Amino acid sequence: MRQAGQSGGSCGAATFRQSWGITVPASNTDHRQDLEQQIEALKQQLAQAQTLTALGELTSTTTHEFNNVLTTIINYAKLGLRHKDDQTREKALDKILLAANRAAKITSTVLGLARNRKAGQEPTNLVELVENTLLLLERELNKYRIAVEKNFRPIPAAYVNGNQIQQVLLNLLINARQAMPNGGRVMLKLAYDAQGDMIDLVVRDNGCGIPADKLPRIFEPFYTTKAGPDASGKGGTGLGLSMCRDIIEAHRGRIRVESTIGKGTAFTLKLPTAAKAGPKRPPAAVPITLPLPTATPANECR
């Protein structure tokens, strides 16, 4: 049997190329290009599917949060109707205005995730992005008794695709929550690395930690230490952290993880500043690699 790379009789196809497990004769240019186009289309479909999955996981949380806002508005409207004095009515109207502004913030953030934004990066306020992401997860974090600590130092604008970075942050925060089934603390830190002209975004939890022998593989597609989705239906596919790595690397950034069993895990994202990246930088297409699924050990932490 002829091996790839050997010349072969009348076929004339001397070189073979392998892509995603498909072996294609190099001389068959049209066929190869067609397959490459199909693979690229599949990558884009997967990226879109992951975006919709993240959005779907937030549906229940944001629906309950929006219902809480409406309850506040209704109760204070009733209060204003019952009491005729100006002081009580003014208080009720102030509360209604605050609740309505909160509702508007929730809907605009969800719509921002749902819309098909352009693939390019732009100067982005990471403090605002982090705050908006926490707003989406506020009810879920409260439900599981997760306290949030914020340490935001002065930072320049980042040059990123805000929608993609928000997906990464959502994934890391949900992972952190799942690592603390009995409650705990999440620390978010933003700092400027002047030496590298990069912005550090740190997500740290005090959960169960990741075993040292599993750390080198956590960014591999389909590798997971979870037995499956948790009670909320989130996680367990092994694609979340792989997607995070692909997005950060497409931004010419870096992602690293530190973890200690029993003490917790910290993910650090290093993202370029707007000044470092420059306005003429081409859009980042998120590369997504999919090897065949492999068997993974079961573990409840991550």
N, C-alpha and C positions, 0 to 999 in steps of 0.2 A: 504494500500500500504506500502510495506517495505521501511524504510528510510535507507540512507547510514549509515553504522556503526552498523546496527542491524543484528543479525544472521537471516538466512532465510531458513528454510525447507531443501529441498533436493539439493538446489543450492550449498551450501557449501561455498559461497563467503560472508564472514562476514564483510570484510573491503573494503571500496571504496576509491579511490584516484582521485583527480580532477587536471587536468593539461591543461591549456589553454581552459577551458570550457568543457573538455572531461572527463566524469566519467568512470573510469575503475575498474573492480573488481581486488583487490590486488592479489588474488590467481591466476589470469590469467597472469602469469609472462611473457610468450612469447608475448602475445598481448600487454601488457603494455610496454615492452621493444621496441617492434616494433613501437608503437606510439611515444615513447620518441625519438627514432632515427629519425622518420619523423619530429618531432618538431624541433630537432637540425638541420636537413637538411634545414628546412624552415628558421630558424634563419640565417644560413649561406647564403642562397639565398637572404634574405632580406638585409643583410650587403653588399653583392656584388651588389645588385640592387641600394642601396644608394650610393655606390662608383661610379657606372656608371652614376647615376643621377647627382652627383656633377661634374663628368667629362663632361657630356653632356651640363650642364649649362655654362661651360667654353669654349665650342667649338666656339661659335660665337665671344666671346671676344678675344680669342687667335688668331682666324683667321684674324680678323681685325688688331690686333697688328702685326701679322706676315706680313700682306700686307703693313703696314706702313714701316716696316723694309726693305722689298723688294723695295718699292718706293725710300727710301733713297739710297739704293745700286745702283739702276738704275740711279738716278739723278746724283750722284757723279761719276759714271762710264762715263756718257755722258760729265760731266764737264772735266774729265781727257782726254777724246778723243778730245775735242774741243781745249784745251789749251796744247801747246807743252812744256811750261816752266816747269822746274823741281819742283819749289816751289808749283805751283797749282796742279800738278799731285801727289806730295807727300801728300798734304792736302787731295785730293780726296781719295787716297789709305788709309790714316789713318781713314777717315770717313767710308769707305767701310768695313775696318777691324772691327771697333767698332760695326757697324750695324750687321755684320755677327756673331760676338761673342754674340751679344744680341739675334739674331735669334736662335743660338745654345743653349743658356740658356733657352729660351722659350720652345723649343722642348724637351730638356732633362727633364725639370720640368713636362711638360704634360705627357711625356712617363713614368716618375716616378709614376705619379698618375694612369696611365692606366695599368701598369704591375701588375701582381699578386705577390706581395712581400710576404716574409715569415711572419708568424704571430708574431714572437718574437720581443723583443726590443733590442736595441743596443745603445751604447753611441752616442748621436746626438747633433750637433751644432744647437741650437735653433735660433741663430741670422741668420745663413744661411737659415734655414727653413723659417723663417718669411720673409726674403728678397725675397726668391723664390716665396712665396705665393703672396706677393705684386706685383711682376712682372706679375703674371697671371691676377691680377685684376686691373692693372694700368690703362688700357684704360677705363674700366667701372667706376672706381672711378673718373677719369678725366671727363668723360661724364656727371656724375651727380654732378660735382663740389664739390667733397669730398677731402679735404686736409688731408694729413697724417703726423702726428707728431710721431717721434720715440725717445724713451728714453731707450736706451740699456745700462745697467750697466754691469760690468764684472760678468760673470756667469760661473759655471762649465758645463761640458757636461751633458745633460739630458739622462736618461735611458728610451727611449720611442720607439715606432714604428713610424717612421717619417711620413709614408704615412697616418696613422690614425690621428695623431696630425694635419697634414696639412688639412685633411678633416674638423676637428673641427674648425680650424682657418678660413678656407674658409667660413664655415657656419656663424661664428660670424661676419666676415667682411661684408658678404652680408646682414645679418640682420641689421648691423649698417648702411649700405648704404640705406637700405629700410626705416629706421627710420628717414632719413633726405632727404625727397623728394625735398626740395628746396636747397640742398647743406648743407655743414657743415664740421665738423672736427672729425677725428678718431685719437685717441692717442693709441699708442702701447708701452707697457712698459715691459721690462725684468729685473728682479732683483733676487738676491739670498737671500733666507731666511736662514740665518746661524743657527738660533735656531732649525728649523725643518729639516734642510738639504734638503730643497725643492727649486724649482725654480718657481717664480711667473711670469706668462704671463698674462698681463692685456690688454683687448680690451675695450676701452671707447669711447663712442660717445656723442655728444651734441644734440641728437635728441629729439623726443617727449616724451620718457620715457614710462614705463609700469605701469599701475595702480596698487596700492598696493594690491588690492583684487585679482588680477590675477597673481601676482608674485609667490605665492606658487604652482601654477599649470603649470608653463611654461615648466617644464621638463617632464610632463606627455605625453605619446604617444598619438597622434591624437588631442592633445589640441593646439589650435592656436587662437591668437587674430586677425589674418588677415582674410579678407573677401575671399581671394584666392590668386593665383599667381599675381605678379605685372606686369607692362607693359613689363618687360624683360622675363616673364615666370617663374620667380623664386619664391619659397616659397609657403606657404599656406597649406601644408600637415599636419603640426603638428608633423612631425617626426624628423626635423632637430636638435632641442635642446635635444630631447630624445636620439638621437644617440650620441650627444656630451657628455651627462652625462654618457651613457653606456661606451663609449670609455675611458673617463677620469677615471672612477671608476675601469675599468678593468686594468688600469695602476697603481692602488692603489694611485691615486691622488684624488683631490677634485676640484669641480667647484662651484663657488658661484656667485650670481648676486646682484647688488645694483642698484636701479633705482629711479629717482625722476621725476614726471610729469613736462614737460617743460624744464628740465635741461639735461636729458640724462640717459644712462645706462652704467654700467661697469660690464663686466664678468671677473672674475679672475680664472685662471687655476693654480692649484698647482701641479707640476710634480716632480717626484723623480729624484735626481741626479744619475749619474752613480755610484758614490761611495756609495750612500745610498742603491741603489737597488741591486748592486752586479751582476757579470756576470752569476751566476748560477740560477738566477731567472727564473721560467718557463714562456713560452709565455702567453700573455694575450689574451684569447678568448673573443671577445666582446659580452657580454650578451645583448640580445635584447628582451624586453618584450612587448607584444602586447595585451592589453585588448581590449574589443569591443569599436568601435568609439563612442564618445559622442558628443552631440550638443555643439557648441562653439559659443561664442559671436563674432560678427564682429567688427574689429577695424583695422584701416589702419596702425597702428604703428608697431606692431610685431605679 
